[in-house]
């Protein structure tokens, strides 16, 4: 199959999958009003791959994958490949203002990272290595959209999975047979699960202990697999309010709980099973962090740049953009934005080829700084929106259509800015409210704070693995020895 269009993506979702919202089963996710805007936004991403302005960046000829595929599926071999991946991620991120953190490029480059390390899976068994390579090729050839499910339900955090009051709740193997493994249990926060093609499951964090072997599995299945049920959270989409809720009316990503009721996973889709040693090594040794963090840092750069522009416009609307204290606040925002922008570029400059597979990987520690500071920076930007918007974020018309009503003149006089009309200022402030005051905005702040995992654990891991630590320690020791 060639690279898909938006229409082909939507058609592929009409497959009888079991998706639930507000206690009711959805007959057709493509016709469900709460998903309509998000599906349209994702379909546009697929259509961009056919736009002559972007085609050569968003897709690439890969003979080893059967022809032309989307850029995330490419195994990077040169710094130019990494640059083009960055540009592809930026094009898609800009199409959604950076608001779709789990657009198809993220899980697809994760899968590419796993397939690039087939030798890791082959250590467990040769057929497991072949399975991950074959699955990557299948997804690439069909240009599929994956979600991934990593987290267990939030149960008793003082106990291991097999020690829970009901150890059957976390996803685990209940049977193995000639056809495959049978899994039962629950995973949570599978973003976009109701309208992806397949789900890639692996447990996180990689801290499994003896006794948890039945829970240590990595596999993938289609979303319409028998026994797989998707349960949605409340929608944060504002339907039919494009001007009044410019982001939440377009880009709300549905998060979901996925329930596996004795689901059969064929052996050719099982990549690792019942091995806590291999599972605990997977996150680091698959080098997925390098390839996925490039995408997440680029997306965050685009998102922060968008919010920065809103901050500048808010200051201009109030006539305070040149005030020294406001300039200081905006200058700090620029510094944070540039620090994230530079992570991906520095990682490319310091990229190195892995002799084991011939792939080039962006520098991990340049990228890790983005993953470490993103959870701090984005809430700072949200706080700046509130500070610069002030009470103006609250006193807004119900709809911009009110400016065309009999009270339009009163609204215009009361809401006009320094050099901006009341209508224009209200549109700007509604955008800012969508970022910092709506349910959609609150979800995004939580997302940026938590998507990379618990921050303390992340920082400890950076210190533990820091590859340039010895260089700096040796420098200090030489200095001290010469005193």
N, C-alpha and C positions, 0 to 999 in steps of 0.2 A: 504494500500500500504506500502511496506517496504521502508526503507531509499533508496533514489534514487541514481542512478549512474549518471555520467556526460551525458551519452547518453540519459538517460530518461529525464534529465533536458532539454536538447536541443530539444528533440522530443515534449515536452510540449509547446514549444514556437511557434510551427506551428499551430496557432489557429485563424488566420484571423484578428489579432489585427491591429489597424490603427496607423502606425508610419511614420513620415515624416522626410526627410533629404534633405536639399537644394532644397526645393520646390517640391520634388517628393515623392510619397508614396512608401514605401518599401514593396515589395511583400512577402518576407520571411526574417525575421530578422536573421535567422540562416545562410543565404547565402549572407548576406550583407557584402562586404569586410571591411568596416570601423569597424564592430563589431567583426569580425572573431577572432582576437587575444584575446580580452576580454572574449568572450564566451568560448574559449578554456581554458583560465585561470580559469574561474568559474567552468567549467565542471571538471577540475582537483581537485578543492576543494571538489566537491561531490564524486569524486572517492576516495579521501583520506579517506572518512568515511568507505570504504570497505577494506582499507589497514590493514593487520593484525597488523602492527606496531602501528597503531593509533586508531583502531576501538573502543577499550574500553575507550578511552578518548573522541573521537569525538562523540560517541553515548552512549546511556544509556537505560536500561530497565525501562520503566515507565508504569506499568500496568494500572494506571489511565488515560493514554493517548493511550491505545490500544496496547502497546508492546514497541518495541525498537524505539527510536526517536533520532534525533540529539540533542546533549548536550544543545544548547541554549534553547530548549523548556522545559527543566526540571525545576520544581519548587525547588529551593535549600532549603534543610532542615538542612544541617550541614556545618561546615567549610570545610570538605572534599569535599562536593559538590561545594563549591565556588572555592576551589583549582583546581578541575578538570575542571570547567568552564574556569578558567584562562589558564590552559594548553591547552584546546581546542582552545581558541581564539589565543593563541600563535602559535599553529601548522598552523592554516589557515593564520595568518598574515605572518609568515615566508615563506609560499608558494608564497606570492605575494610581499615580501620585505616590507610589511606594506603599500603598495601603493593602496590597494583597501579598502578605508575607509567605503564603504557601501556594503561589502560582506554580504552574507545571514545571518550570525550570528548576525549582528547588529540589523536589523529590527525584526528578529525573537525573540531575547531576549527582545526587546521593547514590543512585543506582549505578551510575557510570563509575563512581569511585569504587564501589564494591566489585564490579566486574573487572576493573583494572587490576584488582588484587586477587585474581582467581587462585593464585598459588596459596593464599591464606586458607581459602575454603578447601582446596585440594589436600591440605595437610590433614584435615579431618577425614576426608575420603575423596578420591578422584572424581566421583560422580557429583559431589557437592560443588566442586570447582566448575565442572561442566555445566551444572544447573544454573549457576549465577551468570555465566557467560551467555548461555542460550536465552535466559530470561531477559537480560539486557538487550540482546539483539531483537527479541520479539517485541519488547516495548518500543525500541527505537524504530523498527520497521513499521510499526503501526501508529507511531506518534501518540502514545497513550498518555493520560494524565493520571499520576499516582497520588494517593495520600499515604501517610505513614502513621502508624500507631505505636507509640513507645511506652506510655505511662500506664501503670496499674491504677485501679481505683484507690482513692485516698482512704485507706483503712487504718489500722493501728500501726503507726510509724515506728513503734518500739519493737515490732515483731517482723521476722522474715516472712516470706510469702507462705511457706508451708506451715507456719506457726499461727496464722490468722484464725480467728474464731471459725470462719468458713474458708478453708484453704482452697476451695474450688472456685472462688471468685476471681483471683488473678488468672490470666490465660495460661493454660498448661496442656500437656499431652495426656490424653486419657486412653489412647490405644494406638498401636502400630500394626499395620498389616501389609500385604503385598502391594496394595494400591498407594499407600502413603501414611501420613500421620493424621490422627483425629484429635482436634484441639477443642477445648471447652473453657469458657471464661470470658472476661471482659477487659477491654482496653479503652482508654479515654483520651479526650482531646485529639481526635483525628480530624484535623481541619480540612474542610471541603469534602469530607467523606461522602455526603449524599450525592455529589455530582462529579466524582472522579471515576475513572474506569476500573482501577485496581487498588489494592491496599498492600503496602509493604509493612510487615510487622517485625519489629525487633525490640527487645526490652532495654530500657534505660532507667537509671544509670547503670553502667557496667560494673556493679559491685555485688555480684552473686556469691552466696555462701554455700558450703556443703548442705545438702538437703533440698536445694532449690533446683535440682537438675531438670525436673519435669517442666519448669517454667522457662528454661533457657533455650529458646527456639527463634529462628529467623526464617521467614517464609513470605510468600505473596499469593494472593488469590483475587479473582475478579470480585467486584462489589455485588454481583448478583448471585454469588455462590450460595447454594442451599444451606440454610442454617445461620447465615450471616445477617444480623439485624443492625440497623443504624438508627440511633435515637438522638434527635436534635435538641440543642439549647434554644431558648427564645431568640427569635430573629431581632436584630438591631437595625434592619433595613427600614428606611422611610419610603414606602412605595409611592410613586407618582409625585414626588416632591423634589424634582431635580434642582430647582433654583433655591429652595428653602433648606434642603439638606443635601448639599452638592456631593458629599463623599458617602454618607450612609445610604443614600438612594442609589448608589452604584456599586460600592465595593465591599459590602459586608460579607466576610467569609464565614460560612456556617461551621461551627465546631460541633463535634458529635462524639457520643459514646458508641462503641461498636461491641456488640454482643455476639460471641461465637457459641452456637448451640450444637456441639458435636459436629463441627465442620471438618470435612475430609480435605486434606491438603495433599495433592499428588506429589510423589517423590521428586518429580522434575521441577517442583516449585519449593522444595525444602532445601535451604542453603546451610543450615546449621541446626542441630537438635540435641537437646539433653546433654550439653557439654558446657559447664560453667567456666572452665578454663579458657576455652576458645571464645566464649561469649564475652568474658571480661577483657579479652585482648582485642576484640573486634573494633571498637570505637577508635582506638589508637592505631592499630596495625593495618587497618583497611585504608588509612589516610583519608577517610571521608571528610575529616574536619577541614583539611586544606581546600578541597574542592567545593564543599558546601559553604564554608565561611566566605569564600570569594563572592558567591551569589548573595549571601545575607548582608555582607558589608556594602556591596554596591546598592542593594535595595535600600538599606538604611541611609546611605549617602543621598539617594534621590529623595527619600522621605524627609530627611532633615533639611535638605535644600528647599523643598516645597514649603515646609513650616517656617523656615527662615524668611522666605519671601513674604509669607503672610504677616510675620512679625514686622517687617519693614513697612508694609502697607498699612498696618494698624497704627504705627507711629506717625506715618505721613498723614493719615486721616485725622489724627488728633493734633497735628501741627507741632509735634514734639520730636521729629526725627533728628533734628540738629541739636537738641538739648544734650549737654555733656553727659548727664547720668544715663540717658537713653542710648547715646552713642556707645557708652561703655558696655551696657547690657547687650546691645547688638554686636559689638565687637567680640564679646565673649562667645556669642552664638556662632560667629564666623570662625573663631578659633576652634571650637568644638567640631563644627562642620568640616573644616579642613583636616582636622586630625583623623576623622573617619574617611574622608575622601582619599587621604594619602595611604591608608592601610592597604588597599587593593593594589595601588600602583607600586608601593614599596615591596609588596609581596611578589609582584611580577619581576621587579628588578633583581630580587634576591632568590628567584626561583632556581631549583636544582632538579636535575634528571635523576629519577630513581633507576639505578642500574638493573634492578630486578624485573622491571616491566617496560622500561624505556619511556615512561610518562614523565612529564615535567610537572612539578608541584609548586604552587606559590608558597612563599615562606610562611610557615605556620605562625610564628610569633608576631610578625607584622599583622597578620589577620586576627590573632587572638586579642590584640589590643582593642580592635573594634568590637569584638564580642564581649570584652570586659567593660568597656566604657559605654557602649550603647545603652545598657540598662540604666545608666546614670544620666546620660546626655538627654535622652528623649523626654524623661520627666522634667528636666530643666527647661526644655523648650516648651512643654505644655504649661509649666508654671509661668513662663514669660508671656505666653498668650493670655493667661488670666490677668497678669499684672498690667499689660499694655491695653487689654480690652476693658478691664474694670467693669463698672456697672453697665456699660454699653452692651455687654454680652447678654444681659438679662432683658433690658428694655428694647425689645425688638418686635416688629409686627408679626402676627401669626403667619402671614404669607406676604410675599412681595407683591402679590396681586392687589393688596390693599392700597398700593400707591395709585392704582387705577380706579379706586372707589371714591365715593363722596368725601372721605376723610383723607384722601391722598395729599392734599395741600397741607393739612396739619402735620401729617407724618413727615413730609418733606422738610418743613420748617424745623421740626423738633429733632430730626435725626441727621441733618446735614453735618458734614465734617469741615475740616479746615479748607481743603481744596477739593472737595468731593461732594456729590449730591447725596441726599438722604437715601435714595434708592440704591445707589452704588455702595454707600457705607453700610447699609443694612445687608446687602448681599455679601460683602466682605466679612461682616461680623457673624453672619449665619455660618459662613465657612469656618471661621475661628471657633464658633460654638460647637460645630460638628467635630472639631479636633479635640476640644478640651472640656466640653460640658455634656455631650450626649452620651448615651449608652455605648454607641459606636466608638466614641473617643475614649471612654473609660476602658473598653476592651482592648484598644490599641496600646494604651499606656501599660496595662497588665501584660500584654503580649511582649512588648519590647523589654520589659523588666524580667521576663521569665523564659522566653523562648529558647535561650541557650543553656538552660538549666540553672540550678541554684548558684548564685554569683560567688558565694564564698568557696564552694567546691571548685568552681571554674578558676578562681584566682589561685587557690592552692595548687591546682594542677599545672597552671602556667609556671609557677615557681618551681615545682617539682621537676618539670620537663625542660625548663629553659635551656636551650641549646647553646646560648652565648654566655651562660653563667661562668664557665671555666675561663673563657677569654678575659672577662673582667676581673675575676679573682686572681688570675695569673698576673695581670697588669698591676693590681694592688700589691701582690706579694713581691714582685720585682721592685716596686717603689720602696716597700718597707725594708727589703734586703739591702738596698743601697743607702739607707740612712746611716 
